[in-house]
Amino acid sequence: MATTPTKTLYDTDFAEWTARMAELLRAGRMGEVDLEHVAEEIEDLGKRDRWAVYSQMLRLLLHQMKRRIQPERESASWRRSIIDSQERIAHRLKDSPSLVGYLEQELNDIYIRAARGALFETGVRSASLPEQCPFTLDRLLGEFDLEWPAE
């Protein structure tokens, strides 16, 4: 006969569980803390930060490439999106400097995904985009009007 797993507060009311765990930790009542789930949630916080900077860099590069591919269609929303992404990334990096290394490691992958997305969104079949990201992270976060390499 199979047994049904017991539902815990973590499973039934996450908000209440987080409040309860914080209360227990502050009180030093470690024996009552749901350590496995606390550890899992802390790991997930790091993953969320990595995903946030990855996603913002993808958005930044996507709009920079669209500006390159179709300069005649450049819009205020593309420009605002680039600046917004730069600001959001900079803010995350200020709070978590270790994310700089993560972004540097993932930059080429993000660039390739952004190129694919920019071609799809613009409907352009091919464009003269470098195969590898031609910009450093500092340059992407510090400049708005990027000078692309000569074709």
N, C-alpha and C positions, 0 to 999 in steps of 0.2 A: 504494500500500500504506500503510495507516494505521499509525502507530507508537503503541505503548503508553507512556503517561507513566511515567517512572521513579518508583517509590515512594521516598519519603524517610523518614528517622527520624520526622519530623513525622506522616506518614501511618500508620506502622506501630507506633510506641510513643511516644505523646504524653508520658507521664510521663518517660521517658528523654530525650526531646527537650527538655523544660523544664529538666531537671537539666543537660544538656549546654549549653544556651544560657546558663543562669545562670553556669556555669563559664567559658565563653568571654567573657562580658561582664565578669566579675570580673577575668579575666586581661588584659582590654584587647585581646583578639584579635578585633577588629571585622570583619576580613576574612573570618572563618570563621562569623560569626553569620548565621543565616537571617533577615535583616532583614524581609523581606516578611511572614513568618509571625509574627515577634515583634511587628511593628506591628499586625497583625490581632488578635493575642491581647490586646494592651494596649487596643485599642479595645473589644474584647469585655468586658474588665473593667469599663469605664465603663458599658457597656450593662447588664451584670448588676447593678451598683449602682443604676442608674435603675429597672430592673425590680423590684428588691428593695423599694425604698421605695414604688413604685407599688402593688405587690401588698399590702404591709402597710397602706398607706393605704386601699386598697379593702376589706380585711378589717376595719379599724377602723370605717370608715363603714358597712359592711354591718351590723355588729353594733349600732352606735348606732341605725341606722334600724329594725332589728328590735325594739330596745327601745322605740322610739317607736311603731311600728305595733302591736305586741302586748306591752304592758308586763306583762300577766298571765302571759306565758310566759317572762319574763326568767329567765336561769339563770346559775349560777356560771360555766359555760363561756363564755357571752357576755361576762361581765364580765372574765374572765381573758384572753379573746381581745383585748379592747379594750386592756387594760393591757399585754399582751405586745406588741401592735402599736405602741403608743406608745413602749415601751422600745426596740424594735428600730429604729424610725424614728429616734428620738433618737440612738441609737448610731451609725447610718450618717451622720446629719447632722453629728455631732461629728467623724467621720473625714473627711467630704467635704462641707464647708459649701456648695459650689456646688450641691448637690442641693436646697437650699432653694428656689432659683429654679426648678428643674425641677418640684418638687412644686407650687409656687404656680401655675405655668403650667398644669399638668395637673389641678389640683384639681377644677375643674368637670366635666371628662370623667370623672374617677374617681367623683365624686359621682353623676353620672347612671348610670354602670354599677352602682354600689352600690345605688342606688334600684331599678333594674331587678331586680337580684339579690335584694334584700330582699323585694320584692313576690312574686317567683317562689317564694322559699323559704318565705314565710309563707302563701302561697296567697291572700293578700289581693289583690283585683283593683285597688283604688285606695286611696290613703291621702293624707292631707293633708300632703304633703311639699313644701317649697319647690322650685321648678323649678331654681333655682341654689343652689349650696352656700352656706348662710347663715353659715358659720364661717370664721374665718381659720385658717391653718395653726398659728399659735401656740396658738390656743384648742383646736384638735383634739388637739394634743400635750400640752397642759397641764391639761386638765380631763377628768374622767371623766363626771360628770353634766352634760351639755350642756343648756342652756336653749334649746329650740327656739323660733323666732319664733311669736307668737300666730297661731292659725289664722284 
